[in-house]
Amino acid sequence: MSDFDRLIAALHYPECYPHAAASVEHIETHISHVFLAGDYAYKVKKPVALGFLDFSTLARRKHCCEEEIRLNSRLAPQIYLGVVAITGTQDAPRVGGEGEALEYAVRMRRFPQESLLTRLPVTAELADRIAERVAEFHAAIPVAPADSDYGTPAAVLGPMRENFTQIRARLADRPIRGRLASLESWTLARWQGLEPVLRARRAEGHIRECHGDMHRGNIALVAGELIIFDGIEFNPGLRWIDTMSELAFLVMDLEEGGEPRPARRLLNRYLELTGDYAGLQVLDLYKVYRAMVRAKVTAIRLGQGGLGAQEAAQDRAELGRYLSLTERYIQGDRPRLILTHGVSGTGKSWLALALRERLPLVHIRSDVERKRLFGLAAEARSAPGGIGSGIYSAEAGERTYARLLALAELILGSGYSPLVDAAFLRRAERRAFLALADRLQVPCTILDLQAPEPVLRTRVAERAARGLDPSEAGIEVLEHQLPTEEPLSAAELHRAIPLDTRAESLIEDVLARVGAV
């Protein structure tokens, strides 16, 4: 048994710790040992060099412990307490003791493992909270220095190819190697096609010092508080990344866990907050990369040995799930364009918010994008003015629809389906989007929302009284819209689904009919 293995064996005993601990629980990952003792947890890094990390010397392990505290204090300061030396002897260690350090550990405040999102359902409200926290975090962290290599196309490709190298080095299964070859070929071709986009993303400041390993297993909900922990400290190149790569990990992990609805909700909320719809161009590339990261971690566990037959079988099944997920990503879906149509109060945004969870859609909302054009937050109130003035002038309306059109084309070009949530009361506004669909040869559906005038008035008045919606349309706007809207033409009606938004089965009806069109 090596000195390190003797030390790890001894750290199972409560007397090694400077505080009360009735017992010690041990969790082993592919790169560390975590000891749960009393109210605290101690993470000891394995003396390994795996290409993407190097913990081979005590000095490197100490440095990485210090980096772990610095970096994780950004999102989880309440649990990251500091670095402690492990002294004494390999057979009788003292955590936080005096004398020469045998090892170093990250000291953390312990929380219940039942708080991890791998053990909790991700509700709609929680998905929104995560999206909002991540968007806020990404806006605050530093941008990669211009003279660094972080985020260059070569830096993006390197870890992607290393995933395949690491897996092949540990698995000799021929069918798996064949699947890896196909996935690697797709990755290389996709990366080559996106090189100009990757360069633009870097120039525009999207390469930042991110968390780097943001998935459900590194997020907890403790006493109602969201904690995102265990960011990457061991390799700067794996955390100085595109913010969309970070988001891709969360989305992929939710999808792999059988939770597509919170994944869609989280993606849409993040995009709505950041406006980074251009990131959709690289999202699939990064989702494949992130799934392969998880496949690599599983392969490393299999390669390290010491697993029981049941554990090994579970890991092999997990590896297969990640490979199947990446293959589904590569196949993709045929994109389509969906437009809403209706005056204020017909329920366009309410319906769009429901659909963006249930279908693979990217929701873009005129009320939000109009305010973004004028530097306002979605819930902010614009300067008072009458109909046709300020951000609601004819010119502002034209700019808003032009932005929505550009975003729709960008989203379609990225392989996703935009749901354009706007009134579309003018034929000219609709004509541009229908022409886009025809030019790109994608299906286009118009959701024609309708309700009686008394219902519209009640809804608009109630929304205005709440004052929480991005829409500022009140009764006077509705009064203006009703006599001036231009009804759908015969050709448009051919693409439309008429919907009475009073129907209790509205959502189910839309899902059935949209899927059938």
DRENLUM-919615 format. One record per residue (C-alpha): residue number from 1; z, x, y negated. Coordinates in steps of 0.05 Angstrom, whole numbers, always signed. Each point is the difference from the previous one (the first is absolute). Layout:
BEGIN
n->NUM c3->Z c1->X c2->Y
...
This chain:
BEGIN
n->1 c3->+0 c1->+0 c2->+0
n->2 c3->-19 c1->+28 c2->-69
n->3 c3->+51 c1->+10 c2->-56
n->4 c3->-31 c1->-59 c2->-37
n->5 c3->+5 c1->-45 c2->+61
n->6 c3->+73 c1->+20 c2->+9
n->7 c3->+14 c1->-18 c2->-72
n->8 c3->-34 c1->-67 c2->+6
n->9 c3->+41 c1->-15 c2->+63
n->10 c3->+65 c1->+18 c2->-35
n->11 c3->-15 c1->-44 c2->-61
n->12 c3->+9 c1->-61 c2->+44
n->13 c3->+76 c1->+10 c2->-5
n->14 c3->+38 c1->-35 c2->-57
n->15 c3->+45 c1->+60 c2->-13
n->16 c3->-59 c1->+38 c2->-29
n->17 c3->+0 c1->-44 c2->-62
n->18 c3->+45 c1->+4 c2->-62
n->19 c3->+17 c1->-75 c2->+2
n->20 c3->+20 c1->-53 c2->+48
n->21 c3->-51 c1->-19 c2->+53
n->22 c3->+19 c1->-40 c2->+62
n->23 c3->-65 c1->+22 c2->+33
n->24 c3->-66 c1->+33 c2->-16
n->25 c3->-68 c1->-31 c2->+12
n->26 c3->-61 c1->+44 c2->+7
n->27 c3->-71 c1->-17 c2->-20
n->28 c3->-56 c1->+50 c2->+15
n->29 c3->-68 c1->-1 c2->-32
n->30 c3->-58 c1->+49 c2->+10
n->31 c3->+25 c1->+44 c2->-57
n->32 c3->+75 c1->-13 c2->-8
n->33 c3->+67 c1->-20 c2->+29
n->34 c3->+41 c1->-52 c2->-36
n->35 c3->+74 c1->-8 c2->+14
n->36 c3->+35 c1->-65 c2->-19
n->37 c3->+74 c1->+16 c2->-10
n->38 c3->+47 c1->-49 c2->-33
n->39 c3->-27 c1->-22 c2->-67
n->40 c3->-50 c1->+56 c2->-5
n->41 c3->-64 c1->+26 c2->+32
n->42 c3->-21 c1->+73 c2->+6
n->43 c3->-71 c1->+22 c2->+10
n->44 c3->-14 c1->+68 c2->+32
n->45 c3->-71 c1->+26 c2->+0
n->46 c3->-29 c1->+27 c2->+64
n->47 c3->-22 c1->+74 c2->+0
n->48 c3->-73 c1->-17 c2->+12
n->49 c3->-67 c1->+17 c2->-31
n->50 c3->-52 c1->-55 c2->+11
n->51 c3->-55 c1->+19 c2->-47
n->52 c3->+14 c1->-55 c2->-50
n->53 c3->+73 c1->+25 c2->-7
n->54 c3->+38 c1->+65 c2->+10
n->55 c3->+75 c1->-3 c2->+14
n->56 c3->-3 c1->+66 c2->+38
n->57 c3->+53 c1->+37 c2->-41
n->58 c3->+69 c1->-18 c2->-25
n->59 c3->-21 c1->+14 c2->-72
n->60 c3->-58 c1->-49 c2->+6
n->61 c3->+44 c1->-53 c2->+31
n->62 c3->+50 c1->+7 c2->-57
n->63 c3->-54 c1->-5 c2->-52
n->64 c3->-28 c1->-62 c2->+32
n->65 c3->+70 c1->-31 c2->+2
n->66 c3->+6 c1->+12 c2->-75
n->67 c3->-69 c1->-29 c2->-12
n->68 c3->+18 c1->-61 c2->+41
n->69 c3->+58 c1->-15 c2->-46
n->70 c3->-41 c1->+11 c2->-63
n->71 c3->-58 c1->-44 c2->+22
n->72 c3->+38 c1->-56 c2->+33
n->73 c3->+48 c1->-7 c2->-58
n->74 c3->-58 c1->-33 c2->-36
n->75 c3->-1 c1->-62 c2->+44
n->76 c3->+66 c1->+3 c2->+37
n->77 c3->+52 c1->+36 c2->-42
n->78 c3->+56 c1->-43 c2->+29
n->79 c3->-7 c1->+30 c2->+70
n->80 c3->-22 c1->+73 c2->-12
n->81 c3->+64 c1->+39 c2->-13
n->82 c3->-16 c1->+74 c2->+6
n->83 c3->-12 c1->+60 c2->+46
n->84 c3->+57 c1->+26 c2->+43
n->85 c3->+5 c1->+64 c2->+40
n->86 c3->+18 c1->-1 c2->+74
n->87 c3->+46 c1->+59 c2->+14
n->88 c3->+45 c1->+24 c2->+57
n->89 c3->-33 c1->+14 c2->+66
n->90 c3->-55 c1->-33 c2->+40
n->91 c3->+51 c1->-29 c2->+48
n->92 c3->+52 c1->-18 c2->-53
n->93 c3->-37 c1->-16 c2->-65
n->94 c3->+30 c1->-25 c2->-64
n->95 c3->-41 c1->-44 c2->-45
n->96 c3->+13 c1->+20 c2->-72
n->97 c3->+46 c1->+56 c2->+22
n->98 c3->+11 c1->+70 c2->-29
n->99 c3->-36 c1->+63 c2->+21
n->100 c3->-70 c1->+18 c2->+20
n->101 c3->-48 c1->-58 c2->+9
n->102 c3->-28 c1->-10 c2->+69
n->103 c3->-42 c1->-59 c2->-24
n->104 c3->-5 c1->-48 c2->-58
n->105 c3->+0 c1->-76 c2->+0
n->106 c3->-17 c1->-54 c2->-49
n->107 c3->+61 c1->-44 c2->-10
n->108 c3->-13 c1->-74 c2->-10
n->109 c3->+40 c1->-63 c2->-7
n->110 c3->-9 c1->-40 c2->+63
n->111 c3->-27 c1->-71 c2->+2
n->112 c3->-9 c1->-49 c2->+57
n->113 c3->-62 c1->+12 c2->+42
n->114 c3->-9 c1->-75 c2->+1
n->115 c3->-19 c1->+6 c2->-74
n->116 c3->-65 c1->+36 c2->+16
n->117 c3->-63 c1->-40 c2->-11
n->118 c3->-21 c1->+16 c2->+71
n->119 c3->+56 c1->-48 c2->+19
n->120 c3->-7 c1->-51 c2->-55
n->121 c3->-56 c1->-50 c2->-16
n->122 c3->-37 c1->+18 c2->-63
n->123 c3->+3 c1->-64 c2->-40
n->124 c3->-47 c1->-18 c2->-57
n->125 c3->+55 c1->+15 c2->-50
n->126 c3->+14 c1->+67 c2->+32
n->127 c3->-73 c1->+19 c2->+1
n->128 c3->-4 c1->-14 c2->-74
n->129 c3->+63 c1->+42 c2->-13
n->130 c3->-28 c1->+59 c2->+38
n->131 c3->-67 c1->-5 c2->-37
n->132 c3->+35 c1->-2 c2->-67
n->133 c3->+46 c1->+58 c2->+17
n->134 c3->-57 c1->+43 c2->+25
n->135 c3->-44 c1->-17 c2->-60
n->136 c3->+58 c1->+18 c2->-47
n->137 c3->+12 c1->+65 c2->+38
n->138 c3->-73 c1->+21 c2->-1
n->139 c3->-4 c1->-12 c2->-75
n->140 c3->+60 c1->+45 c2->-12
n->141 c3->-12 c1->+61 c2->+44
n->142 c3->-38 c1->+61 c2->-24
n->143 c3->-75 c1->+9 c2->+5
n->144 c3->-25 c1->+60 c2->+39
n->145 c3->-13 c1->+61 c2->-44
n->146 c3->-73 c1->+9 c2->-18
n->147 c3->+0 c1->+72 c2->+26
n->148 c3->+28 c1->-20 c2->+68
n->149 c3->-40 c1->-16 c2->+63
n->150 c3->+38 c1->-64 c2->+13
n->151 c3->-46 c1->-60 c2->+10
n->152 c3->-65 c1->+39 c2->+2
n->153 c3->-49 c1->-25 c2->+53
n->154 c3->+16 c1->+61 c2->+43
n->155 c3->+75 c1->-13 c2->-6
n->156 c3->-11 c1->-72 c2->+20
n->157 c3->-41 c1->+17 c2->+62
n->158 c3->+45 c1->+56 c2->+25
n->159 c3->+59 c1->-43 c2->+25
n->160 c3->-49 c1->-51 c2->+28
n->161 c3->-34 c1->+51 c2->+44
n->162 c3->+67 c1->+31 c2->+18
n->163 c3->+23 c1->-66 c2->+29
n->164 c3->-57 c1->+3 c2->+51
n->165 c3->+13 c1->+73 c2->+15
n->166 c3->+74 c1->-13 c2->+12
n->167 c3->-13 c1->-59 c2->+46
n->168 c3->-54 c1->+36 c2->+41
n->169 c3->+46 c1->+60 c2->+9
n->170 c3->+52 c1->-44 c2->+34
n->171 c3->-41 c1->-51 c2->+39
n->172 c3->-52 c1->+17 c2->+53
n->173 c3->-19 c1->-73 c2->+16
n->174 c3->-77 c1->-3 c2->-2
n->175 c3->-7 c1->-72 c2->-23
n->176 c3->+49 c1->+13 c2->-57
n->177 c3->-38 c1->+63 c2->-20
n->178 c3->-64 c1->-40 c2->-2
n->179 c3->+31 c1->-51 c2->-46
n->180 c3->+27 c1->+55 c2->-44
n->181 c3->-69 c1->+31 c2->-6
n->182 c3->-29 c1->-66 c2->-25
n->183 c3->+57 c1->-10 c2->-49
n->184 c3->-5 c1->+70 c2->-26
n->185 c3->-76 c1->-7 c2->-9
n->186 c3->+11 c1->-64 c2->-40
n->187 c3->+54 c1->+33 c2->-42
n->188 c3->-45 c1->+59 c2->-18
n->189 c3->-59 c1->-45 c2->-17
n->190 c3->+43 c1->-46 c2->-42
n->191 c3->+32 c1->+58 c2->-36
n->192 c3->-68 c1->+30 c2->-16
n->193 c3->-24 c1->-66 c2->-29
n->194 c3->+63 c1->-7 c2->-43
n->195 c3->+2 c1->+71 c2->-27
n->196 c3->-21 c1->-22 c2->-71
n->197 c3->+52 c1->-55 c2->+1
n->198 c3->+54 c1->+48 c2->+24
n->199 c3->-17 c1->+47 c2->-58
n->200 c3->+2 c1->-57 c2->-49
n->201 c3->+67 c1->-24 c2->+27
n->202 c3->+29 c1->+69 c2->-12
n->203 c3->-29 c1->+5 c2->-70
n->204 c3->+28 c1->-69 c2->-18
n->205 c3->+71 c1->+20 c2->+19
n->206 c3->+10 c1->-36 c2->+66
n->207 c3->+25 c1->+63 c2->+36
n->208 c3->+75 c1->+0 c2->-10
n->209 c3->+64 c1->+26 c2->+32
n->210 c3->+10 c1->-60 c2->+46
n->211 c3->+50 c1->-16 c2->+54
n->212 c3->-51 c1->+19 c2->+53
n->213 c3->+28 c1->-36 c2->+61
n->214 c3->+9 c1->-72 c2->-23
n->215 c3->+2 c1->-46 c2->+59
n->216 c3->+47 c1->-54 c2->+27
n->217 c3->+44 c1->+50 c2->+37
n->218 c3->+16 c1->+34 c2->-66
n->219 c3->+17 c1->-63 c2->-39
n->220 c3->+66 c1->-37 c2->+6
n->221 c3->+30 c1->-62 c2->-32
n->222 c3->+75 c1->+13 c2->-8
n->223 c3->+43 c1->-54 c2->-31
n->224 c3->-62 c1->-27 c2->-34
n->225 c3->-18 c1->+68 c2->-28
n->226 c3->-68 c1->+31 c2->+16
n->227 c3->+5 c1->+73 c2->+23
n->228 c3->-61 c1->+43 c2->+12
n->229 c3->+21 c1->+65 c2->+33
n->230 c3->-23 c1->+61 c2->+41
n->231 c3->-58 c1->+22 c2->-44
n->232 c3->-38 c1->+63 c2->+19
n->233 c3->+33 c1->+64 c2->-23
n->234 c3->-30 c1->+50 c2->+49
n->235 c3->-72 c1->+3 c2->-25
n->236 c3->-19 c1->-11 c2->-73
n->237 c3->-71 c1->-15 c2->+19
n->238 c3->+23 c1->-61 c2->+39
n->239 c3->+36 c1->-30 c2->-60
n->240 c3->-45 c1->+20 c2->-58
n->241 c3->-49 c1->-53 c2->+21
n->242 c3->-41 c1->-59 c2->-24
n->243 c3->+46 c1->-59 c2->-14
n->244 c3->-49 c1->-41 c2->+41
n->245 c3->+15 c1->+43 c2->+60
n->246 c3->+73 c1->-17 c2->-7
n->247 c3->-15 c1->-74 c2->-6
n->248 c3->-47 c1->+4 c2->+60
n->249 c3->+58 c1->+24 c2->+44
n->250 c3->+41 c1->-62 c2->-17
n->251 c3->-58 c1->-48 c2->+10
n->252 c3->-21 c1->+33 c2->+66
n->253 c3->+72 c1->+0 c2->+26
n->254 c3->+9 c1->-74 c2->-15
n->255 c3->-66 c1->-16 c2->+33
n->256 c3->+17 c1->+42 c2->+61
n->257 c3->+67 c1->-36 c2->+4
n->258 c3->-35 c1->-68 c2->+4
n->259 c3->+16 c1->-21 c2->-71
n->260 c3->-68 c1->-9 c2->-34
n->261 c3->+25 c1->-52 c2->-50
n->262 c3->+52 c1->+45 c2->-34
n->263 c3->-50 c1->+57 c2->+3
n->264 c3->-51 c1->-41 c2->-38
n->265 c3->+52 c1->-25 c2->-49
n->266 c3->+26 c1->+71 c2->-13
n->267 c3->-70 c1->+27 c2->-11
n->268 c3->-19 c1->-55 c2->-48
n->269 c3->+64 c1->+3 c2->-39
n->270 c3->-6 c1->+76 c2->-7
n->271 c3->-72 c1->-5 c2->-24
n->272 c3->+18 c1->-56 c2->-48
n->273 c3->+55 c1->+43 c2->-31
n->274 c3->-39 c1->+66 c2->-3
n->275 c3->-71 c1->-24 c2->-10
n->276 c3->-22 c1->+55 c2->+48
n->277 c3->-54 c1->-41 c2->+34
n->278 c3->-44 c1->+63 c2->+1
n->279 c3->+49 c1->+26 c2->+52
n->280 c3->-29 c1->-49 c2->+50
n->281 c3->-59 c1->+47 c2->+7
n->282 c3->+45 c1->+50 c2->+36
n->283 c3->+50 c1->-48 c2->+32
n->284 c3->-33 c1->-4 c2->+68
n->285 c3->-8 c1->+75 c2->+4
n->286 c3->+74 c1->+8 c2->-14
n->287 c3->+21 c1->-57 c2->+48
n->288 c3->-37 c1->+36 c2->+56
n->289 c3->+33 c1->+65 c2->-20
n->290 c3->+69 c1->-31 c2->-1
n->291 c3->-9 c1->-33 c2->+68
n->292 c3->-20 c1->+68 c2->+27
n->293 c3->+62 c1->+31 c2->-31
n->294 c3->+42 c1->-48 c2->+42
n->295 c3->-43 c1->+14 c2->+61
n->296 c3->+12 c1->+75 c2->-11
n->297 c3->+75 c1->-10 c2->-5
n->298 c3->-2 c1->-38 c2->+66
n->299 c3->-42 c1->+55 c2->+32
n->300 c3->+49 c1->+53 c2->-23
n->301 c3->+58 c1->-38 c2->+31
n->302 c3->-39 c1->-5 c2->+65
n->303 c3->-16 c1->+74 c2->-3
n->304 c3->+72 c1->+22 c2->-11
n->305 c3->+20 c1->-26 c2->+68
n->306 c3->+69 c1->-22 c2->+21
n->307 c3->-19 c1->-73 c2->-1
n->308 c3->+17 c1->-48 c2->+55
n->309 c3->-55 c1->-38 c2->+35
n->310 c3->+13 c1->-63 c2->-41
n->311 c3->+1 c1->+37 c2->-67
n->312 c3->-64 c1->+37 c2->+17
n->313 c3->-34 c1->-65 c2->+19
n->314 c3->+22 c1->-32 c2->-65
n->315 c3->-27 c1->+59 c2->-40
n->316 c3->-66 c1->-1 c2->+37
n->317 c3->-6 c1->-75 c2->-15
n->318 c3->+17 c1->+13 c2->-73
n->319 c3->-54 c1->+54 c2->-4
n->320 c3->-50 c1->-49 c2->+29
n->321 c3->+19 c1->-53 c2->-52
n->322 c3->-12 c1->+48 c2->-58
n->323 c3->-67 c1->+21 c2->+28
n->324 c3->-21 c1->-72 c2->+8
n->325 c3->+23 c1->-16 c2->-71
n->326 c3->-42 c1->+56 c2->-29
n->327 c3->-60 c1->-24 c2->+39
n->328 c3->+9 c1->-70 c2->-30
n->329 c3->+3 c1->+31 c2->-69
n->330 c3->-65 c1->+37 c2->+12
n->331 c3->-35 c1->-63 c2->+21
n->332 c3->+22 c1->-37 c2->-63
n->333 c3->-16 c1->-72 c2->-20
n->334 c3->-61 c1->-28 c2->-33
n->335 c3->+20 c1->-11 c2->-73
n->336 c3->-9 c1->-65 c2->-36
n->337 c3->+9 c1->-27 c2->-71
n->338 c3->+45 c1->-59 c2->-15
n->339 c3->+4 c1->-34 c2->-68
n->340 c3->+47 c1->-53 c2->-25
n->341 c3->-24 c1->-56 c2->-46
n->342 c3->+42 c1->-49 c2->-39
n->343 c3->+34 c1->-17 c2->-65
n->344 c3->+72 c1->+19 c2->-15
n->345 c3->+50 c1->-32 c2->+47
n->346 c3->-45 c1->-7 c2->+60
n->347 c3->+41 c1->+53 c2->+37
n->348 c3->-50 c1->+58 c2->+2
n->349 c3->+52 c1->+55 c2->-2
n->350 c3->+49 c1->-37 c2->+45
n->351 c3->-54 c1->-6 c2->+52
n->352 c3->-24 c1->+72 c2->-10
n->353 c3->+70 c1->+27 c2->+9
n->354 c3->+6 c1->-38 c2->+66
n->355 c3->-69 c1->+22 c2->+25
n->356 c3->+10 c1->+73 c2->-16
n->357 c3->+55 c1->+3 c2->+52
n->358 c3->-37 c1->-39 c2->+54
n->359 c3->-69 c1->+32 c2->-7
n->360 c3->-23 c1->+72 c2->-11
n->361 c3->-15 c1->-11 c2->-74
n->362 c3->+10 c1->+39 c2->-64
n->363 c3->+23 c1->-48 c2->-53
n->364 c3->-22 c1->+14 c2->-72
n->365 c3->+27 c1->-49 c2->-52
n->366 c3->-32 c1->-12 c2->-67
n->367 c3->+67 c1->-12 c2->-35
n->368 c3->+26 c1->+68 c2->+24
n->369 c3->-64 c1->+39 c2->-13
n->370 c3->-9 c1->-31 c2->-69
n->371 c3->+69 c1->+25 c2->-20
n->372 c3->-12 c1->+68 c2->+31
n->373 c3->-62 c1->+8 c2->-44
n->374 c3->+44 c1->-10 c2->-61
n->375 c3->+57 c1->+44 c2->+24
n->376 c3->+47 c1->-57 c2->+18
n->377 c3->+43 c1->-9 c2->+62
n->378 c3->-19 c1->-60 c2->+43
n->379 c3->+61 c1->-41 c2->-20
n->380 c3->-2 c1->+20 c2->-74
n->381 c3->-16 c1->-53 c2->-52
n->382 c3->-58 c1->+15 c2->-46
n->383 c3->+2 c1->-9 c2->-76
n->384 c3->+1 c1->-73 c2->-20
n->385 c3->-68 c1->-30 c2->-17
n->386 c3->-43 c1->-59 c2->+10
n->387 c3->-53 c1->-12 c2->+53
n->388 c3->-55 c1->+52 c2->-6
n->389 c3->+41 c1->+52 c2->-36
n->390 c3->+35 c1->+66 c2->+18
n->391 c3->-6 c1->+20 c2->+73
n->392 c3->-30 c1->-69 c2->+13
n->393 c3->-58 c1->+7 c2->-48
n->394 c3->-72 c1->-8 c2->+25
n->395 c3->-9 c1->+75 c2->-2
n->396 c3->+65 c1->+12 c2->+38
n->397 c3->-23 c1->-50 c2->+52
n->398 c3->-66 c1->+36 c2->+9
n->399 c3->+36 c1->+66 c2->+8
n->400 c3->+47 c1->-31 c2->+52
n->401 c3->-56 c1->-28 c2->+42
n->402 c3->-38 c1->+66 c2->-5
n->403 c3->+61 c1->+36 c2->+26
n->404 c3->+8 c1->-50 c2->+57
n->405 c3->-73 c1->+9 c2->+18
n->406 c3->+7 c1->+76 c2->+0
n->407 c3->+62 c1->-4 c2->+43
n->408 c3->-33 c1->-48 c2->+48
n->409 c3->-58 c1->+48 c2->+9
n->410 c3->+48 c1->+59 c2->+9
n->411 c3->+41 c1->-38 c2->+52
n->412 c3->-61 c1->-23 c2->+38
n->413 c3->-28 c1->+71 c2->-1
n->414 c3->+65 c1->+25 c2->+29
n->415 c3->-8 c1->-47 c2->+60
n->416 c3->+51 c1->-52 c2->-22
n->417 c3->-6 c1->-73 c2->-19
n->418 c3->+18 c1->-19 c2->-72
n->419 c3->+31 c1->-67 c2->-16
n->420 c3->-16 c1->-10 c2->-74
n->421 c3->+52 c1->-46 c2->-29
n->422 c3->-29 c1->-28 c2->-65
n->423 c3->-19 c1->-68 c2->-29
n->424 c3->-76 c1->+13 c2->+3
n->425 c3->-14 c1->-60 c2->-44
n->426 c3->-66 c1->+27 c2->-26
n->427 c3->-63 c1->+6 c2->+41
n->428 c3->-15 c1->+67 c2->-31
n->429 c3->+66 c1->+28 c2->+24
n->430 c3->-14 c1->-25 c2->+71
n->431 c3->-72 c1->+22 c2->-1
n->432 c3->+18 c1->+74 c2->-7
n->433 c3->+45 c1->-2 c2->+61
n->434 c3->-49 c1->-39 c2->+43
n->435 c3->-54 c1->+51 c2->-19
n->436 c3->+47 c1->+56 c2->+21
n->437 c3->+11 c1->-32 c2->+68
n->438 c3->-75 c1->-9 c2->+9
n->439 c3->-14 c1->+71 c2->-21
n->440 c3->+51 c1->+29 c2->+48
n->441 c3->-19 c1->-51 c2->+54
n->442 c3->+71 c1->-25 c2->+12
n->443 c3->+21 c1->-72 c2->+10
n->444 c3->+29 c1->-35 c2->-62
n->445 c3->+46 c1->-60 c2->+2
n->446 c3->+23 c1->-41 c2->-60
n->447 c3->+68 c1->-34 c2->+8
n->448 c3->-10 c1->-62 c2->-44
n->449 c3->+71 c1->-22 c2->-17
n->450 c3->+11 c1->-71 c2->-25
n->451 c3->+58 c1->-46 c2->-19
n->452 c3->+7 c1->-63 c2->-42
n->453 c3->+13 c1->+10 c2->-75
n->454 c3->+72 c1->-25 c2->+3
n->455 c3->+16 c1->+51 c2->+54
n->456 c3->-33 c1->+55 c2->-40
n->457 c3->+40 c1->-17 c2->-63
n->458 c3->+65 c1->-1 c2->+38
n->459 c3->-13 c1->+67 c2->+34
n->460 c3->-22 c1->+35 c2->-65
n->461 c3->+61 c1->-27 c2->-37
n->462 c3->+48 c1->+23 c2->+54
n->463 c3->-32 c1->+69 c2->+4
n->464 c3->+5 c1->+9 c2->-76
n->465 c3->+73 c1->-21 c2->+1
n->466 c3->+17 c1->+52 c2->+53
n->467 c3->-35 c1->+55 c2->-41
n->468 c3->-3 c1->+48 c2->+59
n->469 c3->-74 c1->-4 c2->+18
n->470 c3->-54 c1->+48 c2->-25
n->471 c3->-40 c1->-61 c2->-21
n->472 c3->+14 c1->-24 c2->-71
n->473 c3->-44 c1->-61 c2->+4
n->474 c3->+36 c1->-62 c2->-26
n->475 c3->-18 c1->-73 c2->-10
n->476 c3->-45 c1->+16 c2->-60
n->477 c3->-41 c1->+48 c2->+43
n->478 c3->-7 c1->-53 c2->+55
n->479 c3->-21 c1->-51 c2->-53
n->480 c3->-55 c1->+48 c2->-22
n->481 c3->-23 c1->+17 c2->+71
n->482 c3->-8 c1->-71 c2->+27
n->483 c3->-58 c1->-23 c2->-44
n->484 c3->-35 c1->+68 c2->-5
n->485 c3->-1 c1->+27 c2->+71
n->486 c3->-69 c1->+6 c2->+31
n->487 c3->-1 c1->-32 c2->+70
n->488 c3->-26 c1->+37 c2->+60
n->489 c3->-75 c1->-4 c2->+10
n->490 c3->-32 c1->-25 c2->+64
n->491 c3->-11 c1->+72 c2->+22
n->492 c3->+73 c1->+17 c2->-15
n->493 c3->+25 c1->-61 c2->+36
n->494 c3->-36 c1->+26 c2->+62
n->495 c3->+48 c1->+60 c2->-1
n->496 c3->+61 c1->-40 c2->-21
n->497 c3->+59 c1->-29 c2->+38
n->498 c3->+29 c1->-60 c2->-39
n->499 c3->+76 c1->-1 c2->+4
n->500 c3->+49 c1->-53 c2->-22
n->501 c3->+60 c1->+43 c2->-16
n->502 c3->+48 c1->-58 c2->+11
n->503 c3->-12 c1->+2 c2->+75
n->504 c3->+60 c1->+23 c2->+41
n->505 c3->-46 c1->+35 c2->+49
n->506 c3->-38 c1->+37 c2->-55
n->507 c3->+14 c1->+71 c2->+26
n->508 c3->-18 c1->-16 c2->+71
n->509 c3->-63 c1->-37 c2->-22
n->510 c3->-23 c1->+59 c2->-42
n->511 c3->+14 c1->+50 c2->+56
n->512 c3->-40 c1->-43 c2->+49
n->513 c3->-59 c1->-10 c2->-48
n->514 c3->-3 c1->+70 c2->-29
n->515 c3->+0 c1->+28 c2->+70
n->516 c3->-57 c1->-47 c2->+19
n->517 c3->-45 c1->+17 c2->-59
